[in-house]
Amino acid sequence: MRFEATQRREAGESVADIAVSLGVNESTMGKWLREWEVWPAVGKYGRSFAQNQWKRWTREEALIAITRTDLSIAERAALLRRSYTAVAGFIHDYQQRPADQYGIK
């Protein structure tokens, strides 16, 4: 089972499809594949992560994200070279914080 699952995942097949055909729960199959460090060779679900996925926010970036309300969130995301979701999430989270970490409020 491990060999077949590994081969199919490396070929780019989804975890859900592999799990169903092998009669295993999808979350279990995903867990096993992560433990075995099996990833698709190429494509959308490969090991390459988004460019700024773990990049910390600088004060300048926070200022743009929070104060540039003349721009849409999508435009701010493009300006900051971050995803729409990252910028929208940062704005939401920042507005919920009692402390003003970047001195903007």
All heavy atoms as an XYZ file, in Angstrom:
856
protein
N       0.824     -1.187      0.000
C       0.000      0.000      0.000
C       0.875      1.260      0.000
O       0.594      2.210     -0.700
C      -0.933      0.024      1.220
C      -1.784      1.255      1.225
S      -2.780      1.641      2.681
C      -3.527      0.173      3.154
N       1.949      1.252      0.801
C       2.808      2.429      0.893
C       3.453      2.751     -0.457
O       3.496      3.906     -0.870
C       3.887      2.216      1.956
C       4.831      3.384      2.088
C       5.827      3.174      3.203
N       6.765      4.276      3.302
C       7.579      4.473      4.325
N       7.573      3.628      5.336
N       8.395      5.489      4.332
N       3.944      1.735     -1.132
C       4.591      1.948     -2.426
C       3.612      2.558     -3.424
O       3.925      3.524     -4.117
C       5.155      0.628     -2.960
C       5.793      0.771     -4.312
C       7.042      1.350     -4.445
C       5.128      0.364     -5.451
C       7.630      1.502     -5.697
C       5.703      0.500     -6.705
C       6.957      1.078     -6.828
N       2.404      1.983     -3.490
C       1.409      2.476     -4.440
C       1.005      3.912     -4.113
O       0.933      4.774     -5.002
C       0.168      1.571     -4.430
C      -0.885      2.017     -5.430
C      -2.121      1.137     -5.417
O      -2.112      0.081     -4.756
O      -3.096      1.531     -6.079
N       0.754      4.189     -2.836
C       0.362      5.540     -2.432
C       1.477      6.538     -2.738
O       1.221      7.645     -3.226
C       0.023      5.565     -0.946
N       2.710      6.144     -2.479
C       3.859      7.014     -2.736
C       3.982      7.323     -4.224
O       4.132      8.481     -4.618
C       5.155      6.357     -2.221
O       5.038      6.128     -0.825
C       6.356      7.225     -2.493
N       3.887      6.288     -5.048
C       4.004      6.473     -6.493
C       2.906      7.390     -7.024
O       3.164      8.289     -7.828
C       3.937      5.116     -7.215
C       5.093      4.219     -6.951
C       6.379      4.725     -7.587
O       6.417      5.735     -8.256
N       7.467      4.021     -7.345
N       1.700      7.166     -6.576
C       0.570      7.955     -7.078
C       0.648      9.405     -6.618
O       0.345     10.319     -7.386
C      -0.735      7.301     -6.642
C      -0.970      5.970     -7.363
C      -2.096      5.180     -6.785
N      -3.372      5.858     -6.951
C      -4.526      5.345     -6.524
N      -4.543      4.171     -5.920
N      -5.635      6.010     -6.698
N       1.076      9.624     -5.383
C       1.189     10.998     -4.885
C       2.304     11.747     -5.599
O       2.142     12.908     -5.961
C       1.434     10.987     -3.369
C       1.425     12.361     -2.760
C       0.058     12.996     -2.876
N       0.071     14.308     -2.256
C      -0.581     15.365     -2.720
N      -1.332     15.239     -3.788
N      -0.515     16.511     -2.118
N       3.429     11.097     -5.816
C       4.530     11.728     -6.538
C       4.158     12.037     -7.979
O       4.691     12.968     -8.576
C       5.781     10.858     -6.479
C       6.422     10.848     -5.111
C       7.599      9.896     -4.989
O       7.779      9.028     -5.873
O       8.325     10.022     -3.993
N       3.215     11.278     -8.514
C       2.728     11.530     -9.874
C       1.727     12.689     -9.908
O       1.311     13.119    -10.975
C       2.097     10.267    -10.440
N       1.325     13.186     -8.731
C       0.443     14.344     -8.673
C      -1.003     14.050     -8.333
O      -1.837     14.960     -8.313
N      -1.323     12.807     -8.036
C      -2.702     12.460     -7.699
C      -3.051     13.006     -6.314
O      -2.208     13.088     -5.429
C      -2.866     10.938     -7.729
C      -4.308     10.491     -7.702
C      -4.456      8.998     -7.960
O      -3.544      8.397     -8.548
O      -5.495      8.457     -7.562
N      -4.307     13.388     -6.128
C      -4.705     13.991     -4.853
C      -4.748     12.952     -3.733
O      -4.950     11.761     -3.974
C      -6.084     14.641     -4.980
O      -7.095     13.656     -5.024
N      -4.574     13.439     -2.520
C      -4.624     12.576     -1.337
C      -5.999     11.929     -1.231
O      -6.125     10.738     -0.924
C      -4.299     13.389     -0.058
C      -4.485     12.538      1.187
C      -2.885     13.942     -0.123
N      -7.043     12.695     -1.510
C      -8.411     12.167     -1.413
C      -8.632     11.000     -2.373
O      -9.204      9.971     -1.996
C      -9.419     13.276     -1.696
N      -8.174     11.144     -3.617
C      -8.350     10.071     -4.603
C      -7.574      8.813     -4.204
O      -8.072      7.697     -4.343
C      -7.897     10.539     -5.987
C      -8.818     11.596     -6.576
O      -9.970     11.719     -6.097
O      -8.387     12.299     -7.509
N      -6.377      8.997     -3.722
C      -5.565      7.851     -3.296
C      -6.230      7.147     -2.119
O      -6.340      5.923     -2.095
C      -4.137      8.304     -2.913
C      -3.418      8.896     -4.117
C      -3.336      7.132     -2.340
C      -2.128      9.608     -3.783
N      -6.697      7.923     -1.149
C      -7.321      7.342      0.043
C      -8.565      6.548     -0.310
O      -8.750      5.425      0.179
C      -7.662      8.450      1.034
N      -9.410      7.104     -1.159
C     -10.645      6.404     -1.536
C     -10.331      5.088     -2.229
O     -10.911      4.051     -1.904
C     -11.516      7.305     -2.450
C     -12.631      6.522     -3.097
C     -12.088      8.463     -1.654
N      -9.404      5.112     -3.183
C      -9.117      3.883     -3.933
C      -8.449      2.818     -3.072
O      -8.590      1.629     -3.338
C      -8.253      4.200     -5.144
O      -6.968      4.613     -4.741
N      -7.733      3.236     -2.019
C      -7.078      2.261     -1.149
C      -7.916      1.918      0.086
O      -7.487      1.127      0.923
C      -5.698      2.773     -0.722
C      -4.685      2.948     -1.852
C      -3.394      3.542     -1.322
C      -4.427      1.616     -2.551
N      -9.073      2.552      0.214
C      -9.964      2.240      1.330
C      -9.480      2.755      2.668
O      -9.686      2.125      3.707
N      -8.833      3.922      2.656
C      -8.292      4.521      3.873
C      -8.911      5.901      4.045
O      -9.236      6.562      3.062
C      -6.742      4.650      3.764
C      -6.146      5.296      4.982
C      -6.118      3.293      3.529
N      -9.058      6.341      5.284
C      -9.561      7.682      5.550
C      -8.605      8.708      4.959
O      -7.383      8.553      5.032
C      -9.704      7.876      7.064
C     -10.334      9.199      7.405
O      -9.730     10.248      7.205
N     -11.549      9.137      7.917
N      -9.161      9.795      4.397
C      -8.338     10.818      3.741
C      -7.333     11.470      4.702
O      -6.172     11.682      4.360
C      -9.242     11.901      3.141
C      -8.490     12.985      2.435
C      -9.405     14.050      1.841
O     -10.628     13.838      1.791
O      -8.867     15.099      1.457
N      -7.772     11.767      5.920
C      -6.849     12.396      6.871
C      -5.729     11.441      7.278
O      -4.590     11.861      7.481
C      -7.605     12.909      8.108
O      -8.210     11.854      8.797
N      -6.045     10.167      7.374
C      -5.015      9.174      7.692
C      -3.993      9.091      6.568
O      -2.780      9.072      6.814
C      -5.647      7.791      7.940
O      -6.602      7.904      9.003
C      -4.600      6.755      8.284
N      -4.487      9.055      5.334
C      -3.577      8.986      4.185
C      -2.701     10.237      4.131
O      -1.496     10.150      3.899
C      -4.366      8.837      2.877
C      -3.483      8.760      1.644
S      -2.260      7.413      1.653
C      -3.309      5.977      1.593
N      -3.278     11.398      4.369
C      -2.502     12.635      4.384
C      -1.429     12.614      5.456
O      -0.289     13.029      5.228
N      -1.790     12.100      6.625
C      -0.829     11.995      7.730
C       0.325     11.071      7.353
O       1.494     11.392      7.573
C      -1.542     11.482      8.979
C      -0.639     11.260     10.165
C      -1.426     10.678     11.317
C      -0.478     10.063     12.316
N      -1.069      9.013     13.087
N      -0.006      9.914      6.782
C       1.033      8.975      6.388
C       1.961      9.592      5.348
O       3.182      9.475      5.449
C       0.418      7.700      5.825
C      -0.241      6.818      6.837
C      -0.125      6.885      8.198
C      -1.123      5.726      6.570
N      -0.886      5.904      8.784
C      -1.505      5.177      7.813
C      -1.637      5.173      5.411
C      -2.368      4.097      7.906
C      -2.498      4.094      5.510
C      -2.848      3.561      6.755
N       1.399     10.238      4.354
C       2.213     10.825      3.288
C       3.140     11.910      3.840
O       4.284     12.024      3.412
C       1.329     11.366      2.170
C       0.607     10.292      1.340
C      -0.449     10.922      0.444
C       1.588      9.470      0.529
N       2.655     12.690      4.792
C       3.522     13.696      5.427
C       4.630     13.023      6.230
O       5.785     13.445      6.175
C       2.703     14.624      6.324
C       1.909     15.658      5.566
C       1.285     16.680      6.493
N       0.444     16.108      7.527
C      -0.832     15.751      7.379
N      -1.423     15.912      6.215
N      -1.520     15.253      8.374
N       4.287     11.965      6.969
C       5.292     11.236      7.745
C       6.342     10.603      6.830
O       7.519     10.557      7.171
C       4.629     10.151      8.595
C       3.862     10.686      9.779
C       3.098      9.598     10.527
O       3.111      8.418     10.098
O       2.459      9.942     11.540
N       5.896     10.121      5.688
C       6.810      9.497      4.729
C       7.512     10.556      3.881
O       8.361     10.218      3.058
C       6.044      8.547      3.812
C       5.329      7.430      4.494
C       5.615      6.882      5.710
C       4.190      6.731      4.000
N       4.721      5.870      5.998
C       3.823      5.753      4.963
C       3.413      6.805      2.852
C       2.760      4.887      4.798
C       2.345      5.952      2.687
C       2.023      4.997      3.652
N       7.162     11.805      4.082
C       7.709     12.937      3.318
C       7.548     12.736      1.824
O       8.492     12.896      1.039
C       9.162     13.190      3.698
C       9.313     13.593      5.142
C      10.752     13.903      5.535
O      11.638     13.870      4.669
O      10.957     14.199      6.725
N       6.318     12.417      1.434
C       5.995     12.209      0.026
C       5.224     13.430     -0.466
O       4.200     13.808      0.104
C       5.129     10.941     -0.163
C       4.726     10.762     -1.604
C       5.863      9.722      0.356
N       5.738     14.052     -1.535
C       5.114     15.240     -2.113
C       5.029     15.065     -3.621
O       5.850     14.358     -4.212
C       5.953     16.484     -1.807
C       6.341     16.569     -0.371
C       7.554     16.221      0.165
C       5.543     16.974      0.731
N       7.553     16.410      1.525
C       6.326     16.871      1.897
C       4.243     17.435      0.860
C       5.859     17.200      3.157
C       3.770     17.771      2.108
C       4.561     17.653      3.242
N       4.092     15.746     -4.258
C       4.059     15.699     -5.719
C       5.373     16.245     -6.287
O       5.962     17.168     -5.725
C       2.898     16.613     -6.096
C       2.061     16.704     -4.866
C       3.000     16.545     -3.719
N       5.825     15.682     -7.386
C       7.087     16.113     -7.985
C       7.005     17.556     -8.451
O       7.933     18.331     -8.279
C       7.445     15.191     -9.143
N       5.907     17.944     -9.052
C       5.722     19.306     -9.554
C       4.270     19.702     -9.366
O       3.434     18.882     -9.038
C       6.078     19.424    -11.055
C       7.540     19.220    -11.283
C       5.264     18.470    -11.886
N       3.998     20.960     -9.612
C       2.617     21.389     -9.645
C       2.180     22.156     -8.430
O       2.972     22.507     -7.558
N       0.902     22.402     -8.399
C       0.276     23.258     -7.407
C       0.547     22.813     -5.979
O       0.681     23.624     -5.086
C      -1.224     23.274     -7.685
C      -2.042     24.109     -6.761
C      -3.491     24.087     -7.207
C      -4.388     24.757     -6.199
N      -5.786     24.667     -6.573
N       0.631     21.515     -5.733
C       0.756     21.026     -4.367
C       2.171     20.571     -4.033
O       2.393     19.800     -3.120
C      -0.236     19.892     -4.128
C      -1.656     20.333     -4.306
C      -2.376     19.974     -5.427
C      -2.259     21.173     -3.377
C      -3.666     20.404     -5.621
C      -3.551     21.606     -3.559
C      -4.252     21.209     -4.680
O      -5.538     21.658     -4.871
N       3.160     21.058     -4.756
C       4.541     20.681     -4.504
C       5.075     21.311     -3.226
O       4.374     21.983     -2.498
N       6.362     21.123     -2.973
C       6.985     21.621     -1.747
C       7.292     23.111     -1.780
O       7.710     23.670     -0.794
C       8.294     20.873     -1.482
C       8.125     19.441     -1.115
C       7.946     19.144      0.310
N       8.704     19.911      1.252
C       9.138     19.449      2.380
N       8.967     18.194      2.670
N       9.747     20.211      3.227
N       7.118     23.762     -2.924
C       7.401     25.190     -2.962
C       6.286     25.947     -2.262
O       5.114     25.750     -2.548
C       7.522     25.674     -4.406
O       6.320     25.485     -5.084
N       6.670     26.791     -1.315
C       5.694     27.555     -0.559
C       5.552     28.948     -1.148
O       6.408     29.411     -1.892
C       6.120     27.656      0.912
C       6.144     26.336      1.589
C       7.329     25.777      2.012
C       4.981     25.628      1.796
C       7.359     24.545      2.631
C       4.992     24.407      2.422
C       6.188     23.857      2.841
N       4.482     29.616     -0.812
C       4.265     30.977     -1.284
C       5.464     31.849     -0.914
O       6.081     31.666      0.130
C       2.985     31.537     -0.671
N       5.731     32.824     -1.754
C       6.933     33.623     -1.601
C       7.054     34.252     -0.224
O       8.116     34.271      0.362
C       6.918     34.707     -2.669
C       8.105     35.636     -2.592
C       8.037     36.700     -3.657
O       7.221     36.631     -4.559
N       8.898     37.675     -3.564
N       5.993     34.802      0.300
C       6.068     35.527      1.571
C       5.314     34.827      2.697
O       4.845     35.476      3.616
C       5.517     36.947      1.402
C       6.392     37.786      0.520
O       7.602     37.714      0.622
N       5.788     38.568     -0.350
N       5.187     33.538      2.617
C       4.349     32.839      3.577
C       4.783     33.059      5.016
O       3.952     33.241      5.878
C       4.325     31.343      3.274
C       3.360     30.607      4.177
C       3.129     29.201      3.704
O       3.691     28.768      2.722
N       2.303     28.467      4.406
N       6.072     33.091      5.290
C       6.538     33.232      6.664
C       7.250     34.549      6.906
O       7.937     34.720      7.876
C       7.453     32.064      7.034
C       6.746     30.764      6.902
C       6.964     29.811      5.967
C       5.673     30.279      7.710
N       6.109     28.770      6.136
C       5.296     29.028      7.210
C       4.982     30.783      8.802
C       4.275     28.264      7.760
C       3.965     30.013      9.355
C       3.629     28.785      8.835
N       7.104     35.477      6.002
C       7.775     36.764      6.129
C       7.057     37.626      7.169
O       5.852     37.798      7.130
C       7.772     37.475      4.781
C       8.508     38.778      4.769
C       8.469     39.386      3.380
C       9.100     40.744      3.379
N       8.927     41.382      2.069
N       7.807     38.166      8.104
C       7.229     39.048      9.118
C       6.822     40.370      8.487
O       7.410     40.827      7.522
C       8.240     39.327     10.219
C       8.534     38.152     11.121
C       9.405     38.657     12.269
N       9.268     38.054     13.541
C       8.178     37.832     14.257
N       7.023     38.129     13.787
N       8.224     37.302     15.443
N       5.833     41.013      9.088
C       5.377     42.316      8.630
C       6.291     43.388      9.200
O       6.545     43.431     10.397
C       3.944     42.575      9.090
C       2.933     41.786      8.329
C       2.592     40.491      8.531
C       2.150     42.250      7.238
N       1.635     40.115      7.640
C       1.341     41.179      6.828
C       2.049     43.458      6.574
C       0.437     41.286      5.781
C       1.145     43.566      5.529
C       0.361     42.483      5.135
N       6.773     44.285      8.341
C       7.546     45.430      8.816
C       6.578     46.560      9.138
O       5.401     46.529      8.754
C       8.535     45.920      7.747
O       7.789     46.407      6.620
C       9.487     44.811      7.322
N       7.047     47.579      9.823
C       6.196     48.727     10.150
C       5.702     49.403      8.867
O       4.555     49.816      8.772
C       6.944     49.738     11.021
C       6.036     50.879     11.462
C       6.703     51.818     12.457
N       5.737     52.707     13.055
C       5.179     53.750     12.423
N       5.486     54.011     11.182
N       4.296     54.514     13.044
N       6.565     49.530      7.873
C       6.190     50.163      6.608
C       5.084     49.390      5.903
O       4.141     49.973      5.369
C       7.415     50.302      5.692
C       8.462     51.273      6.184
C       9.306     50.724      7.336
O       9.476     49.483      7.450
O       9.786     51.544      8.136
N       5.208     48.064      5.900
C       4.171     47.233      5.290
C       2.863     47.345      6.064
O       1.787     47.423      5.473
C       4.621     45.772      5.245
C       5.742     45.513      4.269
C       6.256     44.099      4.351
O       6.278     43.514      5.446
O       6.650     43.575      3.302
N       2.953     47.365      7.381
C       1.754     47.503      8.206
C       1.071     48.836      7.931
O      -0.166     48.911      7.845
C       2.105     47.379      9.683
N       1.849     49.896      7.793
C       1.280     51.213      7.488
C       0.506     51.193      6.175
O      -0.603     51.725      6.088
C       2.384     52.278      7.416
C       2.839     52.854      8.734
C       4.095     53.683      8.555
C       1.730     53.706      9.333
N       1.091     50.588      5.170
C       0.413     50.504      3.866
C      -0.863     49.678      3.985
O      -1.921     50.082      3.506
C       1.357     49.909      2.801
C       2.481     50.900      2.503
C       0.594     49.555      1.528
C       3.596     50.325      1.655
N      -0.763     48.538      4.636
C      -1.921     47.643      4.752
C      -3.066     48.293      5.516
O      -4.235     48.154      5.141
C      -1.519     46.338      5.437
N      -2.752     49.026      6.572
C      -3.789     49.602      7.433
C      -4.278     50.960      6.945
O      -5.475     51.233      6.932
C      -3.276     49.731      8.888
C      -2.885     48.370      9.449
C      -4.291     50.408      9.781
C      -4.016     47.405      9.643
N      -3.382     51.841      6.536
C      -3.768     53.231      6.284
C      -4.132     53.546      4.842
O      -4.807     54.544      4.598
C      -2.636     54.197      6.706
O      -1.475     53.926      5.925
C      -2.328     54.034      8.182
N      -3.706     52.747      3.885
C      -3.982     53.072      2.482
C      -5.375     52.604      2.090
O      -5.565     51.746      1.237
C      -2.940     52.432      1.565
C      -1.558     53.017      1.619
C      -1.477     54.452      1.131
N      -2.004     54.660     -0.212
C      -1.286     54.597     -1.323
N      -0.006     54.344     -1.271
N      -1.867     54.799     -2.490
N      -6.387     53.216      2.692
C      -7.769     52.838      2.418
C      -8.248     53.349      1.063
O      -9.341     52.997      0.628
C      -8.706     53.345      3.530
O      -8.539     54.756      3.663
C      -8.406     52.653      4.845
N      -7.443     54.185      0.394
C      -7.772     54.607     -0.966
C      -7.569     53.472     -1.967
O      -8.088     53.510     -3.071
C      -6.935     55.821     -1.377
C      -5.434     55.557     -1.322
O      -4.982     54.945     -0.332
O      -4.726     55.968     -2.254
N      -6.825     52.451     -1.550
C      -6.585     51.274     -2.382
C      -7.438     50.112     -1.894
O      -7.695     49.979     -0.696
C      -5.113     50.863     -2.305
C      -4.069     51.884     -2.755
C      -2.673     51.347     -2.479
C      -4.230     52.211     -4.219
N      -7.859     49.277     -2.821
C      -8.575     48.064     -2.415
C      -7.584     47.120     -1.746
O      -6.364     47.287     -1.866
C      -9.201     47.385     -3.633
O      -8.191     46.828     -4.447
N      -8.106     46.110     -1.074
C      -7.222     45.130     -0.436
C      -6.383     44.423     -1.503
O      -5.193     44.179     -1.296
C      -8.027     44.129      0.415
C      -8.648     44.864      1.602
C      -7.142     42.985      0.893
C      -9.527     44.011      2.477
N      -6.982     44.140     -2.643
C      -6.235     43.490     -3.722
C      -5.084     44.374     -4.200
O      -3.982     43.877     -4.470
C      -7.170     43.160     -4.877
N      -5.326     45.673     -4.322
C      -4.265     46.594     -4.747
C      -3.164     46.700     -3.698
O      -1.981     46.749     -4.026
C      -4.850     47.974     -5.044
C      -5.742     47.989     -6.276
C      -6.523     49.274     -6.434
O      -6.917     49.883     -5.404
O      -6.767     49.668     -7.585
N      -3.558     46.727     -2.416
C      -2.550     46.751     -1.348
C      -1.736     45.467     -1.359
O      -0.518     45.489     -1.161
C      -3.218     46.946      0.020
C      -3.743     48.369      0.227
C      -4.371     48.518      1.582
N      -5.824     48.508      1.418
C      -6.690     48.569      2.409
N      -6.287     48.620      3.655
N      -7.979     48.583      2.164
N      -2.393     44.342     -1.602
C      -1.691     43.053     -1.654
C      -0.670     43.054     -2.794
O       0.464     42.611     -2.618
C      -2.692     41.920     -1.822
N      -1.063     43.567     -3.941
C      -0.135     43.622     -5.078
C       1.036     44.549     -4.765
O       2.187     44.225     -5.074
C      -0.877     44.097     -6.322
N       0.765     45.676     -4.153
C       1.807     46.632     -3.792
C       2.806     46.020     -2.804
O       4.007     46.236     -2.898
C       1.169     47.896     -3.196
C       2.100     49.029     -2.801
C       2.789     49.608     -4.040
C       1.298     50.128     -2.106
N       2.277     45.231     -1.859
C       3.111     44.610     -0.836
C       3.708     43.275     -1.277
O       4.496     42.677     -0.541
C       2.291     44.397      0.445
C       1.822     45.673      1.135
C       0.785     45.350      2.194
C       3.002     46.402      1.742
N       3.289     42.798     -2.449
C       3.711     41.493     -2.959
C       3.363     40.378     -1.968
O       4.159     39.514     -1.647
C       5.200     41.490     -3.282
C       5.518     42.511     -4.387
C       6.947     42.548     -4.726
N       7.337     41.211     -5.229
C       8.585     40.903     -5.512
N       9.525     41.775     -5.362
N       8.884     39.701     -5.943
N       2.141     40.455     -1.463
C       1.591     39.430     -0.572
C       0.249     38.989     -1.138
O      -0.312     39.646     -2.001
C       1.404     39.970      0.844
C       2.711     40.256      1.555
C       2.446     40.709      2.974
N       3.665     40.993      3.686
C       4.251     40.160      4.533
N       3.734     38.977      4.761
N       5.349     40.506      5.165
N      -0.284     37.898     -0.612
C      -1.571     37.425     -1.103
C      -2.697     38.293     -0.538
O      -2.546     38.954      0.497
C      -1.798     35.968     -0.688
O      -1.995     35.880      0.711
N      -3.821     38.265     -1.226
C      -5.010     38.987     -0.766
C      -5.382     38.526      0.643
O      -5.667     39.328      1.520
C      -6.171     38.731     -1.737
C      -7.471     39.371     -1.302
C      -7.818     40.626     -1.779
C      -8.339     38.729     -0.434
C      -9.000     41.224     -1.386
C      -9.524     39.319     -0.034
C      -9.850     40.567     -0.516
O     -11.022     41.154     -0.112
N      -5.366     37.225      0.851
C      -5.745     36.656      2.142
C      -4.808     37.107      3.254
O      -5.258     37.377      4.369
C      -5.739     35.117      2.060
O      -6.518     34.717      0.939
C      -6.300     34.486      3.307
N      -3.514     37.207      2.961
C      -2.547     37.640      3.976
C      -2.831     39.078      4.404
O      -2.820     39.390      5.597
C      -1.123     37.514      3.448
N      -3.102     39.950      3.433
C      -3.361     41.357      3.752
C      -4.691     41.511      4.469
O      -4.782     42.193      5.497
C      -3.302     42.225      2.475
C      -3.704     43.660      2.781
C      -1.914     42.178      1.865
N      -5.730     40.857      3.966
C      -7.042     40.950      4.617
C      -6.979     40.394      6.039
O      -7.549     40.979      6.970
C      -8.088     40.197      3.796
N      -6.285     39.287      6.227
C      -6.142     38.703      7.558
C      -5.354     39.600      8.492
O      -5.706     39.748      9.667
N      -4.296     40.229      7.971
C      -3.505     41.139      8.795
C      -4.348     42.323      9.252
O      -4.332     42.697     10.422
C      -2.279     41.640      8.026
C      -1.458     42.617      8.818
C      -0.558     42.170      9.760
C      -1.614     43.982      8.640
C       0.186     43.064     10.523
C      -0.881     44.887      9.391
C       0.017     44.430     10.325
N      -5.118     42.906      8.323
C      -5.972     44.046      8.676
C      -6.983     43.640      9.739
O      -7.165     44.331     10.743
C      -6.690     44.587      7.425
C      -5.667     45.210      6.465
C      -7.765     45.598      7.808
C      -6.231     45.512      5.088
N      -7.624     42.508      9.535
C      -8.620     42.038     10.514
C      -7.993     41.809     11.877
O      -8.496     42.269     12.897
C      -9.273     40.757      9.999
C     -10.255     40.181     10.963
N      -9.909     39.225     11.893
C     -11.564     40.453     11.164
C     -10.960     38.920     12.614
N     -11.984     39.646     12.196
N      -6.887     41.079     11.899
C      -6.221     40.769     13.167
C      -5.714     42.030     13.855
O      -5.810     42.159     15.072
C      -5.056     39.800     12.954
C      -5.512     38.420     12.518
O      -6.716     38.118     12.627
O      -4.654     37.648     12.041
N      -5.185     42.958     13.075
C      -4.631     44.183     13.662
C      -5.723     45.011     14.325
O      -5.522     45.593     15.381
C      -3.909     45.005     12.592
C      -3.015     46.058     13.189
C      -1.757     45.712     13.672
C      -3.417     47.381     13.288
C      -0.930     46.652     14.236
C      -2.594     48.334     13.845
C      -1.351     47.967     14.322
O      -0.539     48.896     14.891
N      -6.893     45.052     13.704
C      -8.009     45.815     14.270
C      -8.535     45.182     15.551
O      -9.124     45.869     16.380
C      -9.129     45.953     13.241
C      -8.730     46.850     12.082
C      -9.720     46.802     10.940
O     -10.546     45.896     10.848
N      -9.624     47.769     10.043
N      -8.303     43.891     15.732
C      -8.784     43.183     16.915
C      -7.826     43.295     18.095
O      -8.207     43.044     19.232
C      -8.999     41.694     16.601
C      -9.957     41.432     15.469
C     -11.343     41.952     15.739
O     -11.866     41.792     16.828
N     -11.943     42.593     14.757
N      -6.593     43.684     17.851
C      -5.579     43.737     18.910
C      -5.788     44.949     19.814
O      -5.970     46.053     19.331
C      -4.179     43.835     18.310
C      -3.767     42.644     17.534
C      -2.371     42.844     16.987
N      -2.058     41.758     16.062
C      -1.214     41.862     15.066
N      -0.572     42.976     14.854
N      -0.992     40.848     14.282
N      -5.677     44.749     21.112
C      -5.768     45.897     22.014
C      -4.496     46.749     21.983
O      -4.552     47.962     22.109
C      -5.969     45.260     23.387
C      -5.447     43.871     23.260
C      -5.615     43.473     21.823
N      -3.354     46.134     21.779
C      -2.082     46.876     21.747
C      -1.780     47.286     20.317
O      -2.168     46.619     19.360
C      -0.963     45.994     22.281
N      -1.063     48.395     20.170
C      -0.710     48.908     18.849
C       0.773     48.634     18.605
O       1.618     49.480     18.819
C      -1.014     50.410     18.779
C      -0.830     50.962     17.391
O      -0.640     50.170     16.459
O      -0.871     52.192     17.248
N       1.060     47.438     18.132
C       2.428     46.966     17.952
C       3.250     47.852     16.999
O       4.436     48.028     17.185
C       2.377     45.537     17.417
C       3.703     44.932     17.077
C       3.528     43.525     16.539
O       2.449     42.973     16.565
N       4.602     42.949     16.060
N       2.609     48.421     15.995
C       3.340     49.208     15.001
C       3.160     50.727     15.171
O       3.666     51.490     14.371
C       2.905     48.810     13.583
C       3.256     47.386     13.253
C       2.301     46.377     13.315
C       4.543     47.044     12.871
C       2.624     45.063     13.026
C       4.880     45.732     12.571
C       3.917     44.753     12.643
O       4.246     43.448     12.351
N       2.432     51.140     16.197
C       2.240     52.580     16.445
C       1.397     53.259     15.389
O       1.640     54.410     15.055
N       0.387     52.580     14.902
C      -0.461     53.129     13.832
C      -1.763     53.717     14.385
O      -2.233     54.735     13.920
C      -0.771     52.056     12.784
C       0.531     51.592     12.135
C      -1.723     52.564     11.740
C       0.380     50.394     11.251
N      -2.345     53.054     15.365
C      -3.659     53.466     15.880
C      -3.583     54.791     16.599
O      -2.650     55.187     17.187
C      -4.220     52.413     16.818
C      -4.573     51.135     16.116
C      -5.163     50.147     17.091
C      -5.454     48.827     16.438
N      -5.980     47.840     17.342
